[in-house]
Amino acid sequence: MDEQIQYGACNLCEAICGLEFRIRDGHVVSIRGDERDPLSRGHICPKAVALQDLHEDPDRLRKPQKRVGDQWLEVSWDEALDEVADRLAEVARQHGGSAVAGYLGNPSVHNWGIMTHSSALFAPLKTRSRYSATSVDQLPHQLVSYWLYGHQLLVNVPDIDRSQFILMLGANPMASNGSLWTVPDFRKRLKAMQARGGRLVLIDPRRTETAEVADVHHFIRPGADAALLLALLQVIFEERLAQPGRLAGFTDGLDEAAALVAPFTPERAAAVSGIDAETIRSLARELAAAKAAAVYGRMGVSTQAHGTLCQWAIAMLNIVTGNLDREGGMMFPHPAMDLIKGAGSRPGHYGAWKSRVRGLPEFGGELPVAALAEEILTPGDGQLRALITIAGNPVLSTPNGRQLETALGRLDFMVSIDCYRNETTRFADFILPPTGGLEHDHYDIIFHHFAMRNTAKYSPPLFARPAGALHDWEIFVALGRRLRARLQPHARKPLMQRLAAKLKDEFMMRLPPHRMLDHALRNGPYGKRSSHKLSLKKLRAVPEGIDLGPLQAELPARLCNKTRRIQCLNDELRAELRRYDTVLATQQGEAPRDGELWLIGRRHVRSNNSWMHNAQRLVKGKPRHQLFMHTQDLAVRNLRDGQIVRVVSRVGRIDVEVQATEDIMRGVVSLPHGWGHARPGVQQRIAREHAGQSVNDLTDERELDLLSGNAALNGVPVTVLAQPLETPHAA
């Protein structure tokens, strides 16, 4: 049979790279970058090539699985859906809808059927117990965007193609392909910026892959980014370098912000950060003088104890230098399917309810996932009794994963919508596997909101789905229909309400994601009222995608708060600044206690959180899950390179191979997240052969960014010792 060529987008990470697939006899024979794609321009990373492994993986589940004791039985869809609905409805009737929790993993935002239809499942339950990977990731970004600009998705990104200076903190786009910044082929774009005289300054406790290509790299002590950022602001205000330009006309609170950051001098920042005061002053002056500059911070500054304060300070630096909403600065994308100004927009809300045990605030309808285990384990009114996980593995991806393991074993019922029996889904009573990534169509709903250029691309399925298989959105609708029938019996309702409920079911079933997309495109910013006349038909006709142009100035029109003005401050931020002033007054800037070290994470371009380690193309080669440790820190502990060491934190311990390096700050150790696959009941053969250890067996569910509830995964105090002679702790 002749080869067929099809085009689509990779949906494994945020870069949305365009791909060319060559298919023969129903198999993918090659995957290449699509040079015609207006966003990625032919760029491809190793993860995209692994799409072939994922599609053909014998460990990937194809039919519903039911756990009976220690055995898993294959059952029909009708049997599985009926019993799952029965069990969930039973819990909801006995304990209330909020006794059923939902957890959405990171792949949820890469699969548009989950984005468009998961509400069909959760709406009949009326649960407030919603959790996701957001609160171990980017929650501070969204909270600051909500407070300052009025919408949680109104996130700005570096306009790298026109920038002259980028100050980057806690980000590694050489490994991540950009995060909350869709920037495929970052290396080539950075080279172009440097060729026109631009500079990248990176702040990170580790000399990362991005540090290797940066013009300047400064080590910083984990958790001290807020002190540095506030000191940069202090210098800009004190030396009268602030030039907000046109932003001043629609920004409130600049003078008050200047007064609030006045105590945060470079000298105070130097004492805790490891960056000297004069370097901080020089950096502030360079930022203020740059013609087009951007300050950007990512995971390293969000997943720490002062993550929201860090993101606020970053936003303020971009505002006071006039670089927000300016070419070459930090700009707001304007996607074709617009969740900010479009129909059904959800700007967000904060603190409308709180978690039962610790009183942590919800944001945008979700509670911090660091509270999930305690909400299951703590008896009393409102205790969680059932859990729905969707494309997630929180045992490996959330703090104190061992505690969550214990909690999952005590649930009355659990169901997982997932393709794998992993470290989390092995606890489920049912696993409902949707179609694979090459068996359904795709449009990237979320990450066009964070892209460095406005484009649109629709990807049809490469293969027909197997007979009897269901897409994820069909699973949500089918379960939602059954739950509504059980929890809201039609017999008790007036005729019109019964008809309305039935029509809603039929509407959702008859409105697949691609029809929602077509409606959104036609009525969106590039639709029937624009010169583009964008529609799904038009996207289908251009498989490489359509270029909608560079980012444009959007403010104040795109602001979503009632005043249509940037609100620099609120009571929560004022209180946090005062609290941080007190923290610095007592903080010594050394490691937490004698002999302790700071633990941070790291990324690798051949890994993707917890779920890509069963692809042979990605895990082959040298192991990449060792503990990085400075050679001098090894020496003072009489440890050697390649030794198995024991790492101990407040919540747990692991035994792991240590790798000596000069590319990390003294007093800091680094372990990547997503590993730890040697656990009973996991059905991922290749991942088990490359098991590694889970960093989240060490991270602490008590350590949070207090404002957002985001987990503080970086800066965890640990002790590193020689492995004792007794039997090592299982991991």
C-alpha positions as a printed Julia matrix, in Angstrom:
731×3 Matrix{Float64}:
   0.0    0.0    0.0
   1.27   3.48  -0.87
   2.26   5.89   1.85
  -0.25   8.5    2.89
   0.77  11.91   4.2
  -1.37  13.67   6.79
  -0.83  16.8    8.84
  -1.7   17.68  12.41
  -0.46  19.28  15.59
   1.36  17.66  18.48
  -0.75  17.92  21.64
   1.8   16.54  24.12
   3.17  19.88  25.33
   2.39  23.57  24.99
   4.38  24.23  21.8
   1.61  22.93  19.43
   4.23  21.96  16.83
   2.93  21.17  13.37
   3.65  17.61  12.25
   3.81  15.65   9.01
   2.78  12.01   9.44
   3.61   9.31   6.9
   1.27   6.33   7.21
   1.5    2.91   5.57
  -0.76  -0.1    6.17
  -2.41   1.53   9.15
   0.88   2.34  10.9
   2.82   5.55  11.38
   6.18   5.1    9.64
   7.6    8.59  10.22
   6.83  11.83  12.02
   8.49  15.07  10.95
   8.08  18.74  11.64
   5.82  20.6    9.2
   7.87  23.47   7.78
   4.71  25.18   6.53
   3.22  25.51  10.02
   3.13  29.27  10.73
   3.85  28.83  14.43
   6.41  26.02  14.7
   8.05  26.43  11.24
   9.24  22.82  11.1
  10.46  22.56  14.69
   9.97  19.22  16.39
  11.16  17.71  19.67
  11.59  14.05  20.69
   8.16  13.87  22.34
   6.35  14.27  19.03
   8.12  11.26  17.54
   6.89   9.24  20.54
   3.27   9.72  19.43
   3.84   6.55  17.43
   4.83   4.66  20.6
   1.79   5.92  22.48
  -0.59   4.9   19.71
   0.78   1.36  19.43
   1.58   0.84  23.13
   0.34  -2.64  24.17
  -0.07  -1.33  27.73
  -2.57   1.31  26.62
  -6.06   0.29  27.68
  -8.66  -0.02  24.92
 -11.75  -1.27  26.79
 -13.31  -0.6   30.21
 -11.65  -2.33  33.14
 -13.3   -3.37  36.41
 -11.26  -4.21  39.5
 -12.45  -7.29  41.38
 -10.15  -7.89  44.33
  -6.64  -7.97  42.88
  -7.88  -8.84  39.4
  -8.91  -6.62  36.49
 -11.75  -7.74  34.26
 -12.68  -6.37  30.86
 -16.36  -5.33  30.79
 -18.72  -3.73  28.3
 -19.24   0.01  28.12
 -22.87  -0.27  29.18
 -22.01  -2.36  32.22
 -19.19  -0.03  33.23
 -21.13   3.2   32.72
 -24.21   1.91  34.52
 -22.29   0.66  37.55
 -20.11   3.78  37.77
 -23.21   5.97  37.69
 -24.9    3.79  40.32
 -21.94   4.01  42.68
 -21.39   7.76  42.26
 -25.08   8.48  42.69
 -25.17   6.35  45.83
 -22.36   8.38  47.41
 -23.96  11.67  46.37
 -27.36  10.69  47.8
 -25.91   9.52  51.12
 -23.27  12.21  51.68
 -24.01  15.03  49.25
 -22.6   15.82  45.83
 -19.44  17.42  47.26
 -18.48  14.06  48.8
 -17.54  13.16  45.21
 -14.29  14.84  44.15
 -12.87  15.33  40.69
  -9.21  15.6   39.72
  -8.09  16.67  36.23
  -4.49  15.98  35.27
  -2.23  18.0   33.02
  -3.19  16.19  29.76
  -6.74  17.47  30.27
  -5.81  20.85  28.82
  -4.19  19.15  25.82
  -7.36  17.19  24.93
 -10.15  19.41  23.75
 -12.95  16.93  24.43
 -12.14  17.22  28.13
 -12.19  21.01  27.9
 -15.53  21.14  26.09
 -17.51  18.37  27.8
 -16.22  17.5   31.28
 -18.9   19.76  32.76
 -21.49  17.29  31.44
 -20.14  14.8   33.98
 -19.72  17.1   36.98
 -22.83  19.26  36.63
 -25.34  16.63  37.86
 -23.21  16.06  40.98
 -23.12  19.76  41.91
 -19.8   19.11  43.63
 -17.54  21.82  44.99
 -14.72  19.32  45.44
 -12.82  20.04  42.24
  -9.04  19.68  42.0
  -6.5   19.72  39.19
  -2.81  19.92  38.35
  -3.22  23.71  38.2
  -2.38  23.98  41.9
   0.95  22.21  41.48
   1.79  24.42  38.53
   0.59  27.8   37.29
  -2.08  28.85  39.8
  -0.23  32.07  40.86
  -0.15  33.2   37.22
  -3.9   32.84  36.92
  -4.65  34.47  40.27
  -2.51  37.52  39.49
  -4.09  37.82  36.04
  -7.53  37.71  37.64
  -6.68  40.33  40.25
  -4.86  42.75  37.94
  -6.61  42.3   34.59
  -9.96  40.74  35.48
  -9.61  37.28  33.92
  -7.61  34.22  34.94
  -6.62  33.44  31.34
  -5.54  36.98  30.46
  -1.89  35.95  30.66
   0.83  37.91  28.89
   3.89  36.35  27.22
   7.28  37.58  25.96
   7.09  38.9   22.4
  10.46  37.31  21.72
  10.52  37.95  17.97
  10.63  41.72  18.62
  12.28  41.87  22.03
  15.69  43.3   22.96
  15.97  42.08  26.54
  14.39  39.22  28.49
  14.8   38.67  32.21
  13.76  35.08  32.88
  13.35  33.42  36.27
  12.73  29.75  37.08
  12.0   28.77  33.48
  13.72  26.37  31.1
  12.17  26.69  27.63
  15.06  24.77  26.08
  13.63  21.72  27.86
   9.94  22.63  28.1
   9.41  24.26  24.66
   7.88  27.11  26.64
   5.45  26.94  29.51
   2.53  29.36  29.76
   4.4   30.65  26.73
   3.84  28.69  23.53
   7.18  29.29  21.81
   8.21  26.41  19.52
  11.87  26.51  18.48
  12.87  28.81  21.34
  16.55  28.34  20.48
  16.24  29.74  16.97
  14.12  32.67  18.14
  16.61  33.47  20.9
  19.49  33.37  18.41
  17.62  35.87  16.24
  17.09  38.15  19.25
  20.78  37.95  20.15
  21.78  38.63  16.53
  19.95  41.96  16.68
  21.75  42.87  19.9
  19.25  41.46  22.4
  20.15  39.77  25.67
  18.71  37.0   27.82
  19.46  37.1   31.56
  18.45  33.95  33.43
  17.94  33.57  37.18
  17.93  29.93  38.36
  19.49  27.78  41.12
  20.72  25.41  38.39
  22.72  26.02  35.24
  19.97  24.66  33.01
  19.87  24.0   29.29
  18.49  27.52  28.9
  21.32  28.94  31.01
  23.75  27.45  28.49
  22.32  29.67  25.73
  21.62  32.75  27.87
  23.91  35.77  27.81
  24.08  35.9   31.62
  23.1   33.39  34.29
  22.84  34.15  38.01
  22.41  31.45  40.64
  19.73  32.22  43.23
  18.81  30.46  46.45
  15.5   28.6   46.09
  12.55  30.58  47.39
  14.34  33.96  47.3
  12.93  35.15  43.96
  10.36  37.41  45.63
  13.12  39.29  47.46
  15.02  39.8   44.2
  11.95  40.9   42.23
  10.79  43.33  44.91
  14.31  44.77  45.12
  14.29  45.36  41.35
  11.01  47.23  41.76
  12.42  49.2   44.69
  15.41  50.37  42.64
  13.27  51.38  39.68
  11.0   53.46  41.91
  13.77  54.9   44.1
  15.96  55.92  41.17
  12.96  57.35  39.3
  13.36  54.92  36.42
   9.66  54.06  36.21
   8.18  54.89  32.81
   4.78  53.21  32.51
   3.92  55.39  29.51
   0.37  54.98  28.21
  -0.31  52.31  30.83
  -0.47  55.03  33.49
  -3.71  56.26  31.95
  -5.57  53.09  32.94
  -3.59  51.76  35.91
  -4.52  52.23  39.58
  -2.18  51.86  42.55
   1.29  52.69  41.19
   2.13  55.22  43.91
   0.92  52.92  46.66
   2.9   50.04  45.16
   6.04  52.21  45.22
   5.52  52.89  48.93
   4.86  49.23  49.73
   8.03  47.96  48.03
  10.27  50.7   49.48
  11.5   48.48  52.38
  12.7   45.74  50.01
  16.18  47.03  49.27
  18.86  45.23  47.23
  20.85  44.73  50.41
  18.0   42.78  52.0
  17.57  40.75  48.82
  21.29  40.01  48.65
  21.25  38.58  52.16
  18.76  35.85  51.2
  19.25  35.4   47.45
  22.99  35.01  46.97
  22.98  37.79  44.33
  24.92  40.84  45.47
  23.23  44.23  45.84
  25.18  45.98  43.08
  24.28  43.24  40.59
  20.61  43.71  41.51
  20.87  47.48  40.95
  22.61  46.99  37.6
  19.96  44.51  36.5
  17.16  46.93  37.41
  18.84  49.72  35.43
  19.38  47.49  32.4
  15.74  46.43  32.47
  14.5   50.02  32.76
  16.76  51.24  29.95
  15.96  48.49  27.43
  13.93  49.63  24.43
  11.76  46.52  24.41
  11.99  44.19  27.4
  10.1   41.37  29.06
  10.23  39.89  32.56
   9.0   36.29  32.6
   8.94  33.74  35.41
   7.57  30.22  35.36
   7.49  27.01  37.41
  10.45  27.84  39.6
   8.86  31.05  40.84
   5.28  29.77  40.98
   5.79  26.53  42.88
   7.33  28.08  45.97
   6.16  29.6   49.23
   5.73  33.1   47.74
   4.59  32.18  44.23
   1.77  34.71  43.95
   3.96  37.52  45.27
   6.59  36.59  42.66
   4.07  36.73  39.82
   2.69  40.04  41.12
   6.18  41.54  41.22
   6.88  40.29  37.68
   3.65  41.9   36.47
   4.55  45.15  38.22
   8.03  45.22  36.66
   6.49  44.92  33.21
   3.97  47.66  34.02
   6.31  50.23  35.6
   8.83  49.89  32.76
   6.07  50.36  30.18
   6.75  46.95  28.64
   3.31  45.45  29.23
   1.21  45.36  26.05
   4.08  46.75  23.98
   5.85  45.25  20.96
   8.87  43.34  22.17
   7.59  43.34  25.74
   4.96  41.21  27.45
   1.91  40.98  25.2
  -1.54  39.39  25.3
  -2.37  36.77  22.64
  -5.78  36.98  20.96
  -6.81  33.44  19.95
  -9.4   32.53  17.36
 -11.4   30.5   19.88
 -11.44  33.14  22.58
 -12.22  32.02  26.14
 -11.7   35.52  27.53
 -14.28  37.58  25.66
 -16.19  34.74  24.03
 -19.46  33.15  25.07
 -19.28  31.26  28.35
 -16.19  33.14  29.54
 -15.18  32.27  33.12
 -13.07  35.13  34.52
 -12.63  33.4   37.87
 -13.54  33.94  41.52
 -11.55  33.67  44.71
 -12.44  32.42  48.17
 -16.11  31.74  47.39
 -15.68  28.62  49.55
 -12.82  26.97  51.39
 -11.51  23.48  52.0
 -13.03  21.71  55.0
  -9.88  20.76  56.94
  -7.41  23.63  56.47
  -9.69  26.35  55.16
  -7.74  26.84  51.92
  -9.43  29.15  49.38
 -10.92  27.97  46.12
  -9.96  29.75  42.93
 -12.0   29.47  39.77
 -14.05  26.67  41.32
 -11.05  24.53  42.29
  -9.44  23.78  45.65
  -5.68  23.26  46.1
  -4.79  19.65  45.38
  -2.4   19.65  48.37
  -5.59  19.33  50.45
  -7.0   16.31  48.58
  -5.54  13.55  50.79
  -6.53  15.17  54.09
 -10.07  15.73  52.82
 -10.32  11.96  52.23
  -8.58  10.9   55.44
 -10.18  13.31  57.93
 -13.53  11.98  59.26
 -16.56  14.18  59.69
 -19.27  15.96  57.79
 -18.13  16.7   54.24
 -15.48  13.98  54.11
 -14.62  12.93  50.57
 -15.95   9.44  49.8
 -15.5    9.05  46.04
 -13.07  10.32  43.43
 -13.13  10.78  39.66
  -9.71  11.2   38.05
  -9.35  12.34  34.46
  -6.01  11.99  32.65
  -4.11  12.38  35.9
  -1.61  10.71  38.18
  -1.64  12.74  41.41
   0.19  10.03  43.38
   3.31  11.04  41.44
   2.49  14.67  40.67
   1.22  16.18  43.92
   2.99  16.75  47.26
   3.33  13.88  49.73
   2.25  11.25  47.24
   2.54   8.48  49.82
  -0.14  10.13  51.93
  -2.4   10.29  48.88
  -1.75   6.59  48.2
  -3.04   5.82  51.7
  -6.07   8.04  51.12
  -7.02   6.47  47.79
  -7.13   3.06  49.44
  -9.8    4.3   51.85
 -12.29   5.69  49.34
 -15.73   4.13  49.01
 -15.46   4.37  45.22
 -13.07   5.6   42.55
 -13.27   5.8   38.77
 -10.53   6.89  36.39
 -10.96   8.08  32.83
  -7.5    7.23  31.58
  -5.57   5.19  29.02
  -3.23   3.58  31.55
  -3.23   1.65  34.79
  -0.72   3.9   36.51
   0.35   4.7   40.08
  -3.0    6.42  40.72
  -5.54   4.6   38.55
  -4.52   1.21  40.02
  -6.68   2.22  43.03
  -9.77   2.76  40.87
 -12.77   0.45  40.85
 -13.2    1.18  37.14
 -10.88   2.54  34.46
 -12.64   3.96  31.42
 -10.17   4.42  28.54
 -10.98   6.98  25.83
  -9.67   6.86  22.28
  -5.98   7.56  21.72
  -4.52  10.85  20.58
  -4.32   9.84  16.91
  -7.9    8.5   16.89
  -9.7   11.78  17.5
  -9.54  15.27  16.07
  -7.94  18.15  17.92
  -7.86  21.91  18.25
  -5.74  23.53  20.93
  -8.25  25.51  22.97
  -6.02  26.64  25.83
  -2.49  27.22  24.6
  -3.34  29.65  21.82
  -4.11  31.95  24.78
  -0.39  31.8   25.68
   1.16  31.73  22.2
   3.84  34.15  21.0
   1.95  34.51  17.7
  -1.73  34.29  16.79
  -2.45  31.22  14.66
  -5.17  28.6   14.26
  -4.92  24.94  13.25
  -7.34  22.02  13.17
  -6.06  18.43  13.26
  -8.33  15.66  11.93
  -7.89  12.13  13.31
  -5.18  10.08  11.63
  -6.97   6.79  12.22
 -10.58   5.72  12.61
 -11.36   4.78  16.18
 -11.69   1.06  16.92
 -15.19  -0.38  16.88
 -16.98   0.32  20.15
 -14.42   2.84  21.43
 -15.61   6.11  22.96
 -14.06   9.55  22.83
 -13.5   11.23  26.19
 -16.33  13.71  25.59
 -18.72  10.84  24.86
 -17.79   9.2   28.17
 -18.58  12.44  30.02
 -21.93  12.83  28.31
 -22.9    9.18  28.83
 -22.05   9.3   32.54
 -23.68  12.69  32.97
 -26.91  11.46  31.41
 -26.99   8.45  33.74
 -26.19  10.56  36.81
 -28.9   13.05  35.99
 -31.42  10.23  35.68
 -30.39   8.82  39.07
 -29.98  12.05  41.0
 -32.73  14.09  39.38
 -35.49  11.59  38.6
 -37.69  12.93  35.83
 -40.83  11.39  37.3
 -40.88  13.99  40.08
 -40.47  16.94  37.74
 -43.0   18.96  35.75
 -43.3   18.09  32.09
 -41.34  21.12  30.82
 -38.42  20.39  33.14
 -38.36  16.78  31.99
 -38.31  17.9   28.37
 -35.57  20.44  29.09
 -33.37  17.79  30.73
 -33.86  15.43  27.81
 -33.13  18.17  25.29
 -29.94  19.08  27.16
 -28.74  15.47  26.93
 -29.52  15.31  23.24
 -27.92  18.71  22.62
 -24.65  17.7   24.29
 -24.55  14.36  22.45
 -25.25  16.01  19.12
 -22.74  18.83  19.67
 -19.28  17.29  19.46
 -16.21  19.48  19.99
 -15.71  20.26  16.31
 -19.19  21.81  16.06
 -18.5   23.91  19.15
 -15.25  25.0   17.5
 -16.98  26.0   14.29
 -19.48  28.13  16.21
 -16.7   29.77  18.23
 -14.59  30.49  15.15
 -17.46  32.01  13.18
 -18.44  34.25  16.08
 -14.92  34.97  17.31
 -12.48  37.81  16.65
 -11.41  36.39  13.26
 -14.85  35.15  12.22
 -17.72  36.48  10.17
 -17.26  40.08  11.35
 -13.58  40.17  10.32
 -11.7   40.01   7.05
 -10.47  36.49   7.91
 -13.99  34.94   7.86
 -12.58  32.05   9.85
 -14.58  28.83  10.13
 -13.88  25.15  10.61
 -14.32  24.62   6.87
 -11.61  27.18   6.19
  -9.27  25.54   8.72
  -9.85  22.1    7.2
  -8.78  23.5    3.84
  -5.42  24.67   5.22
  -3.97  21.67   7.1
  -0.74  23.48   7.98
  -2.7   26.11   9.9
  -3.54  29.77   9.34
  -1.34  32.65  10.43
  -3.34  35.4   12.14
  -0.37  37.67  12.67
   1.94  38.92  15.42
   0.6   39.93  18.81
  -1.01  43.36  18.94
  -1.54  45.92  21.7
  -4.82  44.93  23.36
  -5.24  47.2   26.41
  -7.36  48.62  27.84
 -10.05  47.07  25.61
  -9.19  43.49  26.6
  -9.32  44.12  30.36
 -12.18  42.21  31.97
 -12.69  43.89  35.35
 -15.56  46.3   35.93
 -13.37  49.41  35.89
 -11.52  48.42  32.69
  -8.36  49.5   34.5
  -5.34  47.57  35.75
  -5.73  47.13  39.51
  -2.22  46.84  40.96
  -3.27  46.12  44.54
  -5.97  44.61  46.7
  -6.21  43.8   50.39
  -4.73  40.31  49.95
  -1.65  41.63  48.14
  -1.12  44.43  50.65
  -1.22  41.93  53.51
   1.15  39.57  51.69
   3.71  42.35  51.18
   3.6   43.18  54.88
   3.91  39.5   55.79
   6.89  39.05  53.5
   8.59  42.05  55.08
   8.36  40.19  58.39
   9.63  36.96  56.79
  12.75  38.71  55.5
  13.38  40.28  58.89
  13.79  36.81  60.42
  15.21  34.85  57.47
  18.96  34.19  57.58
  19.48  33.22  53.95
  21.31  30.01  54.78
  20.12  26.44  54.35
  17.13  25.71  56.63
  19.23  23.96  59.31
  22.75  22.64  59.66
  23.37  19.92  57.13
  20.11  20.44  55.23
  19.85  21.25  51.54
  17.19  22.83  49.34
  15.45  20.42  46.96
  14.3   21.69  43.55
  12.88  19.94  40.48
  13.97  19.94  36.85
  12.69  19.2   33.35
  14.08  17.27  30.41
  13.01  17.57  26.79
  12.57  13.76  26.57
  10.17  13.62  29.53
   6.69  14.94  30.16
   5.51  14.88  33.77
   4.51  11.36  34.88
   2.91   9.86  31.79
   5.49   9.67  28.97
   7.89   7.14  30.49
   6.31   4.15  28.76
   7.55   5.31  25.35
  10.77   3.54  24.4
  11.9    6.37  22.14
  11.91   8.75  25.1
  13.47   6.67  27.88
  16.25   5.04  25.85
  19.81   6.1   26.57
  21.39   7.13  29.85
  19.15   7.45  32.93
  17.94  10.98  33.56
  16.39  10.69  37.01
  19.41  10.97  39.32
  19.76  13.45  42.17
  22.0   16.33  41.06
  24.3   17.57  43.84
  27.23  19.98  43.88
  30.62  18.27  44.08
  31.59  20.22  47.21
  28.34  19.27  48.96
  29.15  15.63  48.19
  32.68  16.0   49.5
  31.75  17.47  52.88
  29.36  14.53  53.4
  31.94  11.93  52.29
  29.67  10.9   49.42
  30.79  10.03  45.9
  29.43  10.42  42.4
  27.17   7.5   41.4
  26.53   6.38  44.98
  23.05   5.43  46.16
  22.12   8.01  48.79
  19.17   8.44  51.09
  17.2   11.69  50.83
  14.98  12.51  53.81
  12.34  15.23  54.26
   9.62  15.84  56.84
   7.19  13.58  54.98
   9.3   10.74  53.62
  12.52   9.33  52.28
  13.85   7.82  49.06
  17.04   6.05  48.0
  18.42   7.35  44.73
  21.62   7.54  42.71
  23.45  10.86  43.11
  25.25  12.62  40.26
  28.01  15.12  40.97
  27.81  18.41  39.07
  29.16  21.94  39.11
  25.97  23.13  37.37
  23.99  23.67  40.53
  24.26  26.14  43.38
  25.92  24.91  46.55
  23.32  23.93  49.13
  20.84  22.85  46.43
  19.94  19.39  45.09
  17.71  18.63  42.11
  15.45  15.68  41.32
  13.05  15.57  38.33
   9.35  14.96  38.86
   7.14  12.28  37.38
   9.24   9.19  38.17
   8.66   6.43  40.73
   7.12   3.65  38.64
   8.22   0.58  40.65
   4.92   0.2   42.49
   2.68  -2.87  42.61
  -0.29  -2.95  40.28
   1.11  -0.59  37.63
   0.72  -1.87  34.06
   3.45   0.06  32.25
   6.26  -2.32  31.41
   8.78   0.14  29.99
   8.18   2.69  32.73
   8.77   0.02  35.38
  12.11  -0.8   33.75
  13.11   2.87  34.13
  11.38   3.43  37.45
  13.37   6.15  39.17
  12.08   7.74  42.38
   9.22  10.15  42.97
  10.29  13.59  44.17
   6.77  13.95  45.55
   7.53  11.31  48.15
   9.62  14.16  49.64
   7.59  17.3   48.93
   5.38  18.54  51.75
   1.61  19.05  51.46
   1.81  21.61  54.29
   4.15  23.91  52.36
   2.08  26.21  50.16
   1.89  29.64  48.65
  -0.58  31.0   51.2
  -2.43  33.31  48.8
  -3.21  30.79  46.07
  -2.77  27.44  47.8
  -0.29  26.43  45.1
   2.1   23.72  46.26
   5.62  24.82  47.22
   7.48  22.07  45.38
  10.77  24.0   45.22
  12.93  24.88  48.19
  11.98  21.77  50.19
  14.47  21.21  53.05
  16.05  17.75  52.86
  18.95  15.81  54.33
  21.18  13.67  52.1
  22.96  10.73  53.71
  24.8    7.61  52.71
  22.33   4.79  52.2
  22.14   2.74  55.43
  22.93  -0.96  55.35
  19.38  -1.99  56.26
  16.84  -2.85  53.59
  16.12   0.37  51.66
  12.73   2.02  51.85
  10.55   0.92  48.97
   9.7    3.71  46.53
